[in-house]
Amino acid sequence: MVNTIALGIFLFCFIIILFFTFSGKINFALLLFVPLFPLQNILDRFQQFPLGKYFVNIILVSMMLGWFIRAVFHGEIILERSFLNKLLIVMVLYTFYSLWKGYSFLGLPVTLKFDDIRLQNWKNYMIFPLLFFIVFNNIKNSRQIKQLVVFMTFAVVLMNYYTIQQLHWLSSPQERARVHGTFVWLGPNELAAFFATYSFVLLGIIFFDKSKLRRLFFLVSILLSLYCVVFLFSRGAYLAILSGMLFFCFFKAKKLLFPILIILFFWNTIIPKQVIERINETKTEEGVLDASSERRIIMWQRAIQLFQESILTGNGFNTIWFLGFELGDTHNIYLKILAEQGIIGIAILLILLCYALFLGIRLYRKTNDNFLKGLGAGFTACVIAMIIANMFGDRWTHPQVGTYFWVFLALVARGNKIAQTQTEVVAVKNKNKNANSPTYK
């Protein structure tokens, strides 16, 4: 029965998405495709069917072809000009160079075989800029942006359901490793980071959106996500939420500062006991770091040592995993990129994050569309929360966690284009009005 349902979902998604793609309606294909990324449990079931293992790759290639064909036949610009286009092309080329450098550092033969794990990881990482290009160049108006955000939120609510079901298994914070939600092979920290960061996009929209039904739907998603974050016991996610809320306090709603201060001053009496125990685990009764925190410090120190061996370009893309780190990673994306890609790699990342903040703030300030204004404010808080969350682990390179960031980035970039067009139209109307007025003549 389960396999039959899975087969039905697979065939429906596969056929419908391809139909929309090759008919030039890629914006409709994105409504079904994008929400599948965090639903890794569904994508994993697809692999048992013919071509299911290559589902994501086939859809991405078909979207590229459909986009190109439509642009040619309708005389559209294939790739609109944008600073992000140039930055992402640099990112793609540099990480490919870094991938090759890693073979030399690890003493492995240079290979481009599809079963090479490092090549697969690079290919998965390149899904992000590719998806950005597809979304940015095929989502054209505010209505399409609203539709995609709503469909993405449906996926988040489904994730909430799966996660809450699994949280009922827990009898103590020590058992939290059993919770993976829809992420399958990732853990509670990644899941909590997902809920903690992307909920801010919806929160920003709630502040400005005029649709009561949509605001209610987003509020339900936020509350369910907050519940999940609280009982996933991720200290990094707690700090991410705090950073995002502080942004909203000073940027939009200063009245939120009072409840935050109340929580900070009386957290040990307000917050659930299990959460308090998890936070207190950071240090032992003797005042020293717990084993988990101490291991992270050791890994960070080792990552800095690796960075010092090759400061400019690092040791190569995706090499940390092969160096025998105790937990397989640096548990800090910035130190990981410093060690693997050097100053050039970290500069690309920081420029990207800073530009994302700039786009969010500019959209909030420039647009007259209430939904887009909320999207800009919410995305800015989301970026801030993501910057904090990535200090405690890799919440950047996994497709399940990172895809929504790149889609929202594309939507915010498109929103800025829409706002710019609206401003130009108003300017032209005002100019024509002045030109036709008696005073002007």
FENSUL-V672806 format. One line per field, one symbol per residue. ss: DSSP state (2 for helix, 1 for strand, 0 for the rest). phi: phi as a letter, one per 40 degrees, with the letter a starting at -180 (. if undefined). burial: # if it has 16 or more other C-alpha atoms within 10 Angstrom, else .. Layout:
# FENSUL-V672806
ss: ???
phi: ???
burial: ???
This chain:
# FENSUL-V672806
ss: 022222222222222222222200022222222222000222222200000222222222222222222222220000000022222222222222222222222200000000002222222222222222222222000222222222222222222222222220000022222200000000022222222222222222222200022222222222222222222200222222222222222220000222222222202222002222222200100000102222222222222222222000000000022220000000002222222222222222222222222222222222000222222222222222222220000000002222222222222222222222222222222222222200000
phi: .ccccccccccccccccccccccgcccccccccdccdcccccccccccbdgccbdccccccccccccccccccbgcccbccadcdcccccccccccccdcccdcccgbccabccccccccccccccdccccddccccbcbaccccccccccccdcccccdcdccdcccccbadccccccbfccgbcbccccccdcccccccccccdcbcccccccccccdccccccdccdbcfbcccdccccccccccdccbbccccccccccccbccbccddccdcccccdbcccgbccccccccdccccccccccccaccbgchdfbddcbgcdbgacfacccccdccbgcccccccccccccccccccccdcccbccccccccccccccccccdcdccbicbbccdcccdcdcccccccccdcccccccccccccccccccccccccc
burial: .....##..#..##..######.####################.##.....#..##..##.###.#####.............#...#..##.###.######..............##..#..################.#.###.##########.###.##..#........#..#####..########################....##.###.##.###.######################.......#..#.............##..#..##............##..##.###.##..###########........##################.##..##..##.######.##.###################################################..#...................
